[in-house]
């Protein structure tokens, strides 16, 4: 076999091409092999030897966890170093904490809060309301369940409560929402 | 092409005014924001991206804020290579956005001080850029802008992690604040590494504005915060400002030393740089950046007239490949560029022919 021929830069055609650059424009892949000088002239950032993905991969454990909203798995994240959506932060919270701590030396936000978030929270915690008997509606059945069964029941109940909570918030029934939230908290605590 | 309008004027951040503008070219802050419930751009379908792009555009165009009046809306996929690079060179978009395809865009404010990148790494990257050291003012503008946008846009936020971003490095405030410093005397006296090392130890990031690896062409350095979570915006900006002020002081001391001890040597360098720039027939962008840095120092030290400062700032951007080609309205190969670059510099500098304050000695 002959040794592979060195590719010359597509722009200056003098120096060896060391930056291999591809872009997809309207479905057509355009490939460019450039030398370092021309790549910089063209404004293509040469790859840094150490990427975010490498860093994340080095300090986290493999995991098959998957985000419901965007389908990203924690392993995907370990490869690319970027999350798929806002819900990923909830899904992978446990695994992410150590990375976040490494990067920021902190895991608690201390800056600006969007005003709508403020308002939601205020309405939510404004006053302790007495929860009317109609919600939370059903009581957990007293029948003897095995541990597994009752956990499954609780999960189901949590899901339905969460649904109610969402509709209560969107209907701006904040008192009802507060009750549902408390009930949820209680229920989650027993799991 | 609509970005042609940008050519007619100089970006406001280049006007060479503002506090400490002799050493600090510009102050920049960008914040990262995402819209709740949508996948981040890296994972979004092009349909989603188009939707986000049109949502953001309609929010901005219906905003009554005076900051956004007369903004330019640009779709990246409609631009050719030169136009994309042109925007990168003018600091209006990032290299990452310049490689984006359908569904990415940028909104550029009237004076080029604000740019809102859409579907870069995050749904929104809002940037404000001012001349000189004015990080506080920049934050004020960007904070106001963000507050205006969040009236209609529901940003992804958690009370624990703050603003949720595609990359965990931007989490929390989503802020990256930076100042671009010109530090020729520290480089000349080989003190720069000590200073930069200390800066990194304080938790800030340093990189050369041009050039690769550790080489900083044009003695231009960008200092920025690294952590964005755990401190509030004001704390982040104040830490950065304090360190920048300290570095400015070192640079000034070093300049004073040069003036007192090596004046002739400095004058020689400055005038040789001036000579090269006003006479060269072929010049690369690398050589240009180096010589412009020396010229700038000449202005700062009172060797050259102060009106040259704005021109030096302008030339720094106008002599870069894509800006040069836009100016000529056609593609130029590298050799043609080097020739046209030399022509442009001569034109601009010779028009300002009264550059020097001839030293008294020369008149004797």
Interface residues (C-beta under 8 A of the other chain):
Chain A: X11 X12 X23 X24 X25 X26 X36 X38 X40 X41 X42 X43 X44 X45 X46 X52 X69 X70 X72 X80 X81 X82 X83 X84 X85 X86 X89 X90 X96 X99 X100 X103 X104 X105 X106 X107 X108 X109 X110 X111 X112 X113 X114 X115 X116 X117 X121
Chain B: X34 X36 X37 X38 X39 X40 X42 X43 X77 X81 X85 X88 X89 X95 X98 X99 X101 X102 X121 X143 X146 X147 X150 X151 X154 X155 X156 X157 X158 X159 X160 X161 X162 X163 X164 X166 X167 X168 X169 X171 X172 X173 X175 X212 X226 X227 X228 X229 X230 X231 X232 X233 X235 X285 X321 X322 X334
